[in-house]
Amino acid sequence: MKILVTGNLGYVGSHLTEILVNSGHEVVGCDLSLFPNAVCQKIAPPSKQLIMDYRAMELRDLVGVDAIAHLAGLSNDPMGNLNPGLTIEINGFGTVKFAKLAKLAGIKIFVFASSCALYGSSGSKPRTEQDDTSPLSEYAVSKLLAEQGIGQLSSENFHVYILRNATAYGASSVFRTDLVANDLSAGMYAEAVAQIRSDGSPWRPLIHCRDMARAFQLFLENDPQSVSGKPVNVGFDTENFQVKDIGDEIQKTWPAGRMKYSAEAAPDPRDYKVDFSLLKATFPEFRPNLPLREGIPELKDFLISIKYSLTERISMRYVRIHELKNKINKFI
């Protein structure tokens, strides 16, 4: 297949590009390349690379494309505070407009990167796709808006797959430390201290970024039409953790380090556990290649391999909001 991957130069998109290329697909990448400083290892190149905002794409850019994996967007909660409205414009309205263009172009499969973050605060009861949503950030609102818009576009000839992804973590050639497990691991490695900015009680579902990319591959290659137009939680029931459990796994990998809880920190309102039975029913053989107990040691080896340092932690080289503050005009 000829597959367009938006956000192919990103944290998960770089994995997906490599997986698809290695599986024999022709991959066209579309990315603004906003984070060159976050590239720490060689990235697998697509067959063709477009350096552009996906919102600027036209019908001619989609000629011959069979399927789209849409990962591009602003993937950072603080960005919603930096420029209110921009996240909704790009992730929400932009995605709906793009999906309409894809349908007009005759593309058969459209796979969208949504997020379990739109469950907001639901505690320890696992959320299914039929449960109410409670988005607590502009990022989560933008994903819900996109879901509602593109779900309506699903038809016999245009299959829309809405992947509500668990929280990503793990090693990637385009690295991020603004994700909970990555941040705690990076702190342990650079300073021998990992600081949890809550009491550790909130729930989070986690998924290794490469396993997330594998989920996109499954939907692209298998086209499970029974779930077209419907959200599907992407993750694994065994990978629901309280933040303190994530800390415990990191402590095992760095036994000499110190896990520090911020007593003065405000309670984290994002608190959700997720049910992944629909994904399991759709793809019974899909299991995590890197569950947390293996992903954290792999992350330690990765930090060693890229020579991660305290200087990089202080400079926030791998923190997206730090880069976006200087490049916000590219989106307007």
N, C-alpha and C positions, 0 to 999 in steps of 0.2 A: 504493500500500500504506500501511497504518497501521503504523509502525515505532516500537518503543520503543527508545530509546538510553539505556542506563545510563552514567553518567559523561559526560553530554553537556556539562557545564560544565568539562570537563578539557582537557588539552593536545591530544589527538587527537580527543576527542569533540566539541569545538566545531567542528572542521573537518568532521567527519562530519555533524553536524547541518546545517551550511550546505549541504553538497553534496546531502544528501537533500531538504532543503526546496527548493533550486533545481531539483531534478529532479522536483518535483511530488508528493512523498510527504507524507503527514501524519505528523509526528514528535511523539512524546511523549517528553519528557526526564525522567530520574530521576537526581537528584544531590543530595548533601548540601551542596553549595556550600561546601566547606572552604577554597577558595583565592581569595577575592574580591580579595586584594591582588595576585594574579598576573594579573588581568585588565588588559590594557594597551591594548586596542582594542575596538571594538564587537563583540559576539557576536551571531550570527544567532539569533533566538529560535525555539524549536520551537512547534508549534501549541498544546502544553500543557506546562507545567513542573511537575513534582513535586519538592519539596525534601524528600527522605527517603532513608533507607538502603534500598537495594534489597532487603535481607534482610527488611524489614518489609512488603514488598508481599504482597497477597492476590489471590485469584482475581478479585475485583471490579475490581482495578486493571488487569487484563489483558483485560478485555472488549473485543472488537473489534480487538485487536492481531493483525496478520498475522505479524510477524517481530520478533525481538529482536536488537539488537547490544549485547552485554554487554562494556562496557569498564570498568565501575566496579571499584574495588578499591584496595588499597594498592600503589602502584607505586614502591617505593623500597627498595632492599636494606637500608639502615641501619635502616629501621623494624623489621625482623626482630630486630635487636639491642636496639632500644629497648623492645619488649614481645614477648618470645618467645611464640609461639603465636597471637598476634592476626592476623598476616598469613595464616597457614594457615587460621584460622577464617573470615576474611572472603573471601580469594581462593579457598580450596580448598573447604571444606565449604559455605560460603555459596553458591558458584557451583553446586555439585551440587544443593543444595536448591532453588535458584532455577530451574534447568533442569527439575527434576521438576515444579515448579509450572507452568512454561510448557507442558510436555507435557500436563499435566492440563487446562490451559485450552484446549487444542486449537490452540495456536500451531504453525505449520508449520515455521518456520525459526528456528534459534538459532545466532548467530554469536558465538564467544567469543574474546576477546583473550588469547592465550597468549604465550609468549616463547621466542625462541631461546636465552635465557639458561640454559635447562635443559640445554643441551649442556655447560655447565661449562667443562671444560678438554680440548680435543681437538686443539689445534694447527692446522696448516695443511691437514690433510686435510678437505675439505668434508663436513659432516655431512648425511646424508639423514634423512628421517623414520623410516626403518627402523633407523637406528643407535642404539646404546645412549645413554642420557642420563646425565648426571653433575651434577645440580644442586648448586651450591656455596653457596647462600644459602637462607634461609627463603622468600624471594620465589619463587625458582625451584622449590623443593619444592612450594610452594602451587599453582603453575601446573600442575605435573605431576600432582598429586593431583586437581585439577579436571578435567584432560584425561581421566584414567582413569575418573572418575566419569561425566562427561557423554557420553563416547564410547559407553558401554554403553546409553545412552538412545536412541541413534539407531534410527529405525524407518522404515517406509514412510510414515508420516504425520508424523514428527518428524525433520527434517533438521538434524543438528548439524555445524557447521563450526568446526573448531579451528584458529585462525590463529596459528602460531608466528611472531610478528613479529620482524624484525630490530630493532636498536637505533634508536629514533627520534631525530630531530634536526630543526632548522629553525624557522622563524618560525611563531608561533601567537598568536592573540588572548589565550590563557591560557598565558603563557610559562613556560618552565622553563630554569634554567641548571644543573640537576643531571644533565645528560646530556653525554657526553664532548665532542661537537662544539660544542654550545651553550656549555659551560663554557669551552672554549679560546677560542672566538670572543669571548665576553663579556669574558674576561680581556684579550685583545688590544685590544678596543675601550676598555675602562675604564682599563687600566693600561699598555697597550703591551707586556704580557708575558702569555704563555700558558704555564702550568705543567703539564707532563705528569708525573703522579705514578707513573711507572714508567719502564722503559728504552725504552718505545715499541714493543716487539716483539709484544705480544699482538694477536691478530686480533679484529676486530669486523665484523659485517655491519651496514650502515647503511641506513636508509630515511627519506626526508623524511616528516614527520608528515602532510602532506597526501596523499602517495602511499599511506601506510598507510590513511588514511581512504578513499581510492579503492578499495583492495583490499576493504574491508568492503562498500562499495557493490556491487562485482562479485558477491560471494557472496550478498548480500541480493537483488539483482535477477535473477540468473541461476540460482540454486539448482542448482549442479552436483552432483547426487545421487551421482555416482560416487565422490566423496570424502567423503560424509557419514559422520561418526563417526571419521574419520581425521585426524591432524594434517597440516597443510600449512604448510611454511616460506614465510613471506611476506617477500619482498625480491627482490634481483636479483643474479645471479652477478657482474656487473661492479662491484657495490658492496660487496664484501668488502675490508676495508682493515686493515693494521696501524695501530696508534695513531699511529705516527710518520708514516704516509702522510697521516692526517687532519691532523696537525700541518703537514705540507708544504703541503697545500691551503690551510690557514689562513694560513700564512706568505706564500703568493702573494697573498692578498687584503690582507694587512697587511704589505707588504714592509719597512716601517720598524719593525715590532714585533720582539719577541725571543721565540723559542721556548725554554723552559727545561725541562730534564729534571731530575727529583729523584733525585740519585745515592743518597740515603739511603733512598729509598722501598723498601718491601718489594715483591717481585715480585707482579704482579697474577695471581692464579690463574685468572681468567676469560679464556680464550684459545680462541676457536672461530671457525672458518670454516664457512660454510653453503652447501649445495647447494639451489638454488631451482628445479630442473628440473620438479618436480611442479606448481608454480604455473604455470610457463611452458607446460606441456602442457595444463593446465586452461584457461588464458586466454592463448593465444599472442600476442595483440595488446597485452597489458599490459606497459608499459614505464615507466621512471621519467620523470615530467614534470620532476623536479628532482633529477638526479644530484648527487653531492657537489660536483663542479666548478662547478655552477651554484647549488647550494643555499647554499654558504658566502658568495658575493657577495650573494645575496639576504638572507642573515642579517645581513650588515653593513648593508645598506640598512635592514633592519628595526630594528636597534639604533639607528640614526640617527633613524629615524622616531618611536620611542618615547622618545627622549632618554635612553637608558640611561646610568647614571652610576656613578661609583666609590662614591657613597653607597649606591646600591641594591645594589651588589655586596657592600659591607661589611655592610649590613643583612640580606642574604640574602632579599630580597623574593621572589625567584623560585626559592627552594630549598624543596622540598616538606617535607623532614624538619623544617625550622625551624618551619613552620606546624603540622605534625602533633604535635610535642611539646606544644603548648599545647592541642590539641583531642582528645587520645587518648581522653578519657572519652566522646566522642560515639559511639565504636564498641563500647563495652562494655555 
